[in-house]
Amino acid sequence: MFIEKIDYEKKEIFIAIPLTTTTGKIRVKTRDNIYGYGVPFASKQNKFTLKNYIEWQIGFDIEIGKEYNEKLKKDLTTIKNIKFTAYNGKKKYLYELSEYLYYMVEFGIIKIDELKKLKNYLSSLKKENLIEKHSHCQIKRTHPQSEKINDLDFEILKIEYPQLIYKFKNYEIIAEITIREKQKAVGIQPMLYFCFPITELISEFSLIGRNAKTKEFAYFKFDKKNAFIILETMKIFGMLSVSHNFDIQKILNIIIKDAKNDFQ
């Protein structure tokens, strides 16, 4: 999601979060607790409550093309020329999480040594310990059992999809990893969602107890207090799969190299 404001003096980044979307990368949802099943929430028709949260399928890069060109119309980022070749051979730019990491390093909040330590950790991971290969993260199917339903003989089996939840210290902010089959290939696909209660959002007027306005945005702020979330989420991304591990290491190398030239 695009950067609305960068405050170099206070060392803060404000990310625009849409409040009226029920589809797409960012969705307003509702549930009783972090272990519950999130249900899409129509914020224009219903009033916000403490059960509402933001589910953001956050990314860390973007392919050069139409989507990137649309992003440039909105985004204030100044690092548009930093690109790399991803694991799949596509040319990509830093985007979202990697952008936020870049600025936190530029601000001096996240140190170069922390990036080097993370890169060394990710490079040391064995393939069988990545989430896509880990024994506890595989999709399970039960043996079929016969069952007659409406005079027809069926065989019923159950499919269990693992979900991982990572809590960021004392925050009510979490990372959810949902594991599904790949749509266009063989194997599984771990997908990471960045989730947080709407009380973490900054808005001109309190959200609780009111409906969202048409095309309304609120803002999530990254600063010194929660910058560790960016680094830890990058670490989790690097643990998801071989391709994620490769791409995150590439991004860390780029920021480390650029930081040596520009920030120090």
C-alpha positions in Angstrom: 0.0 0.0 0.0 1.3 3.4 -0.9 3.2 5.8 1.4 1.2 8.8 2.3 3.8 10.8 4.2 7.4 10.5 5.2 8.5 12.7 8.2 12.3 12.8 8.1 12.5 15.0 11.2 10.4 12.7 13.4 11.5 9.6 11.5 8.0 8.3 10.8 6.3 6.7 7.8 2.5 6.9 7.3 0.9 4.2 5.2 -2.6 4.8 3.7 -5.0 2.1 4.6 -8.4 1.9 2.7 -11.3 1.4 5.1 -14.1 0.5 2.6 -12.5 -2.5 0.8 -13.7 -6.1 1.3 -11.6 -7.5 -1.5 -8.0 -7.0 -2.6 -4.7 -7.0 -0.6 -6.1 -5.0 2.3 -9.5 -5.8 3.8 -11.5 -4.7 6.8 -12.6 -7.8 8.7 -14.2 -8.7 12.1 -13.6 -11.5 14.6 -13.7 -12.1 18.3 -10.0 -12.8 18.8 -6.8 -13.5 16.8 -7.6 -17.2 16.7 -11.0 -16.7 15.2 -12.1 -16.9 11.6 -12.1 -13.4 10.1 -15.3 -12.3 8.2 -15.3 -9.5 5.7 -16.9 -6.3 7.1 -19.0 -3.8 5.2 -17.7 -0.7 6.9 -20.0 1.8 5.0 -23.1 -0.1 6.2 -22.0 -1.0 9.7 -20.3 0.8 12.5 -16.8 0.0 13.5 -16.3 -1.9 16.8 -13.3 -3.2 18.8 -13.8 -6.5 16.9 -12.7 -5.0 13.6 -9.2 -5.4 12.3 -7.2 -4.9 9.1 -6.0 -7.9 7.1 -3.1 -6.9 4.8 -1.5 -9.3 2.4 1.7 -7.3 2.6 4.4 -7.6 0.0 8.0 -6.7 -0.3 8.5 -6.2 -4.0 6.6 -5.2 -7.1 7.1 -6.3 -10.7 7.9 -3.5 -13.2 4.7 -3.0 -15.2 1.2 -1.5 -15.1 0.7 -2.0 -11.4 4.0 -0.3 -10.6 3.2 2.6 -12.9 -0.1 3.1 -11.1 1.7 3.0 -7.7 4.0 5.9 -8.9 1.0 8.1 -9.3 0.3 7.9 -5.5 3.4 7.0 -3.7 5.8 9.5 -2.2 8.7 7.0 -2.2 12.1 8.3 -3.4 13.7 4.9 -4.0 12.0 4.1 -7.4 15.2 3.2 -9.1 16.3 0.4 -6.8 15.6 -2.9 -8.6 16.7 -6.5 -8.6 16.1 -9.8 -10.4 13.9 -12.1 -8.4 14.1 -15.9 -8.0 11.6 -16.3 -10.9 13.8 -14.2 -13.2 11.4 -11.2 -13.2 12.7 -7.6 -12.7 11.3 -6.0 -9.6 11.5 -2.9 -7.4 11.5 -2.5 -3.7 7.9 -2.1 -2.5 5.9 -2.0 0.7 7.9 -3.9 3.4 11.3 -3.4 1.7 10.6 0.3 1.3 9.7 0.7 4.9 12.9 -1.2 5.8 14.9 1.1 3.6 13.7 4.2 5.3 14.2 2.8 8.8 17.8 2.1 7.9 18.1 5.6 6.4 16.7 7.0 9.6 19.2 5.1 11.6 16.5 3.2 13.5 17.4 -0.2 12.1 21.2 -0.7 11.9 23.2 -2.2 9.1 24.5 -4.9 11.5 21.0 -6.0 12.1 20.5 -6.5 8.3 23.8 -8.5 8.1 22.8 -10.7 11.0 19.4 -11.4 9.4 21.0 -12.2 6.0 23.4 -14.6 7.6 20.6 -16.3 9.5 18.5 -16.7 6.3 21.4 -18.0 4.3 22.1 -20.7 7.0 18.5 -22.1 6.9 18.2 -25.6 5.4 15.5 -26.2 2.8 13.7 -28.7 5.0 13.4 -26.1 7.8 11.6 -23.6 5.5 7.9 -23.4 6.2 6.9 -24.8 2.8 9.0 -27.9 3.6 8.5 -28.1 7.4 6.9 -31.3 8.6 4.4 -29.4 10.8 3.3 -27.1 8.0 2.0 -29.7 5.5 -1.6 -30.0 4.3 -3.2 -33.1 5.8 -5.9 -35.3 4.3 -7.8 -38.0 6.2 -8.6 -41.4 4.8 -12.0 -41.4 3.0 -15.0 -42.9 4.8 -18.2 -44.0 3.3 -21.3 -42.0 4.0 -24.8 -42.1 2.5 -26.4 -38.7 2.0 -29.8 -38.4 0.4 -29.7 -42.0 -0.9 -26.3 -41.5 -2.6 -23.1 -43.2 -1.5 -20.3 -40.7 -0.9 -16.7 -41.0 0.3 -15.9 -38.2 2.7 -12.4 -37.0 3.6 -11.3 -33.9 5.5 -8.5 -31.6 4.5 -6.6 -29.6 7.1 -4.8 -26.4 6.2 -2.2 -25.2 8.7 -2.2 -21.6 9.9 0.7 -20.1 11.7 0.3 -17.0 14.0 3.3 -14.9 15.1 2.7 -12.3 17.8 4.9 -9.2 17.8 5.9 -8.8 21.5 3.2 -7.1 23.5 1.4 -5.7 20.5 -2.0 -6.8 19.2 -0.3 -6.9 15.8 0.3 -10.3 14.3 1.6 -12.1 11.2 -0.7 -14.9 10.0 0.6 -17.5 7.6 -2.0 -19.5 5.7 -0.9 -22.5 3.7 -2.7 -23.5 0.5 -2.0 -25.5 -2.6 -0.4 -23.6 -5.4 -2.9 -22.6 -8.0 -0.6 -23.0 -11.1 2.0 -25.5 -9.9 2.6 -28.5 -7.7 3.3 -28.0 -4.0 2.1 -25.6 -1.3 2.1 -21.9 -1.1 2.5 -20.1 2.3 0.8 -16.7 2.2 1.6 -14.0 4.8 -1.0 -11.5 6.2 -0.1 -8.6 8.4 -3.0 -8.1 10.8 -3.8 -5.4 13.4 -6.8 -3.9 15.2 -8.3 -0.8 13.8 -7.4 1.0 17.0 -3.8 1.0 15.6 -4.9 3.3 12.8 -4.6 7.1 12.8 -7.7 9.0 11.7 -9.0 12.5 12.0 -12.0 11.2 13.9 -12.3 8.1 16.0 -13.4 5.1 14.0 -15.1 3.2 16.8 -18.9 3.7 16.8 -19.2 5.1 13.3 -19.4 4.1 9.7 -16.7 4.6 7.1 -17.0 7.4 4.6 -16.9 6.7 0.9 -13.3 5.9 -0.2 -12.1 6.8 3.3 -8.5 6.1 4.3 -6.8 5.9 7.7 -3.1 5.6 8.4 -0.7 3.1 9.9 2.5 4.6 11.3 5.9 3.0 11.4 8.4 4.7 13.7 11.1 3.9 16.3 8.7 2.1 18.6 7.5 -0.5 16.1 10.2 -0.6 13.5 11.2 -4.1 14.8 8.0 -5.4 13.2 9.4 -4.6 9.8 12.6 -6.5 10.4 10.8 -9.5 12.0 8.3 -9.7 9.1 11.2 -9.7 6.6 12.7 -12.6 8.6 9.4 -14.5 8.5 9.1 -13.9 4.7 12.6 -15.3 4.3 11.5 -18.5 6.1 8.5 -19.2 3.9 10.0 -20.8 0.8 13.1 -21.2 -1.3 12.0 -18.3 -3.6 11.1 -16.0 -0.7 14.5 -16.8 1.0 16.3 -15.9 -2.2 14.5 -12.7 -2.8 14.7 -11.4 0.8 18.5 -12.0 0.8 18.7 -10.1 -2.5 16.8 -7.2 -1.0 19.0 -7.2 2.2 22.1 -7.1 0.1 20.8 -4.1 -1.9 19.9 -2.1 1.2 23.2 -3.0 2.9 25.2 -1.9 -0.2 23.1 1.3 -0.7 23.4 2.2 3.0 27.1 2.0 2.9 27.2 4.4 0.1 24.5 6.9 1.1 23.7 6.6 4.9 27.1 6.3 6.5 
